[in-house]
Amino acid sequence: MAEDRISARKYERVQVESLARNHTKSAIKTLAAIMTAEDQPGATRVLAAKILLERGWGKAIEHHHISDVPKLTKIIEEFVHVTELREEDEPLTIEYHETTNGSGNGQGTQ
C-alpha cells in the first residue's frame, strides 16, 4: 500500500514537472521582458536577471575571506589541543576544500 502511494506521488510529480517544462520558453521570455522593462522597479529587474543567469550558468560560487586568521588559529589550537602535537614555533595550517558549489558540478573554493 505504501509503495503504491509513493509510486503515485512520483508519477504525479513527473506529470507536474512535464507540464511546467512546457512553459519554459514563455517563462524565460517573461523574465527577460521584466529584466529589460524600465517601468519595473530596480529590485524586480535585478531578481529577474539573477534568475535568468542562474538558470543559464548555475549559481555563482561564493568566496569567503577570513580577516582575523591569527585569532582563529589560536581558538582552533585551544579547541583541538594541538600544541602538544607540534613544535611551539611551528604554525598551525588549516586547509579548506569545498567539494561542490551547491549545483552539483564539483567546482569548489579554496
C-alpha positions in Angstrom: 0.0 0.0 0.0 2.7 2.5 1.0 4.7 1.7 -2.1 1.7 2.3 -4.3 1.2 5.8 -2.7 4.9 6.6 -3.3 4.7 5.5 -6.9 1.5 7.5 -7.4 3.2 10.6 -5.9 6.3 10.1 -8.1 4.1 9.8 -11.2 2.2 12.9 -10.2 5.4 14.8 -9.7 6.7 13.8 -13.1 3.5 14.9 -14.7 3.6 18.3 -13.0 7.3 18.7 -13.9 6.5 17.9 -17.5 3.6 20.3 -17.6 5.8 23.1 -16.1 8.6 22.4 -18.6 6.1 23.0 -21.4 6.2 26.7 -20.3 9.9 27.1 -20.2 10.3 29.3 -23.2 7.5 31.7 -22.3 8.7 31.8 -18.7 12.2 32.8 -19.8 10.7 35.4 -22.3 8.7 36.8 -19.4 11.8 37.0 -17.1 13.7 38.7 -19.9 10.9 41.2 -20.5 10.7 42.0 -16.8 14.5 42.4 -16.7 14.5 44.9 -19.6 11.3 46.8 -18.7 12.4 50.2 -17.5 9.0 50.8 -15.8 9.7 47.9 -13.4 11.4 48.6 -10.0 15.1 48.0 -9.9 14.8 45.2 -7.4 12.4 43.3 -9.7 14.6 43.7 -12.7 17.7 42.5 -10.7 15.8 39.5 -9.4 14.7 38.6 -13.0 18.3 38.9 -14.2 19.6 36.8 -11.3 17.0 34.0 -12.1 18.0 34.1 -15.8 21.7 33.9 -15.0 21.3 31.1 -12.5 19.2 29.2 -15.0 21.7 29.6 -17.7 25.0 29.4 -15.8 24.3 28.0 -12.4 24.5 29.8 -9.1 27.6 31.9 -8.5 30.3 30.4 -6.3 30.6 32.3 -3.0 34.1 33.1 -1.8 34.7 33.8 1.9 37.7 35.6 3.3 38.6 35.3 6.9 40.3 38.5 8.1 41.3 37.5 11.6 43.3 34.4 10.9 45.7 34.7 14.0 42.7 34.8 16.4 41.0 31.9 14.6 44.2 29.9 14.7 44.5 30.4 18.5 40.9 29.4 19.0 41.5 26.2 17.0 44.7 25.4 18.8 42.9 25.7 22.1 39.9 23.7 20.9 41.7 20.7 19.5 44.8 20.9 21.8 47.3 20.6 19.0 50.1 22.4 20.9 51.4 19.1 22.3 51.4 17.6 18.8 53.7 20.2 17.1 56.6 22.4 18.0 55.6 25.7 19.6 57.0 27.9 16.9 55.5 25.8 14.1 52.4 27.5 12.6 49.1 25.7 12.6 47.9 25.3 9.0 44.3 24.6 8.1 43.2 23.8 4.6 39.6 24.0 3.4 38.4 22.4 0.2 34.7 22.6 -0.6 33.5 19.7 -2.8 30.6 21.3 -4.6 29.1 24.8 -5.0 25.6 23.6 -4.5 24.8 23.0 -8.1 26.5 19.6 -8.2 29.1 20.4 -10.7 32.0 19.7 -8.4 33.6 23.1 -8.7 34.5 24.4 -5.2 36.6 27.1 -3.5 39.8 27.1 -1.6 
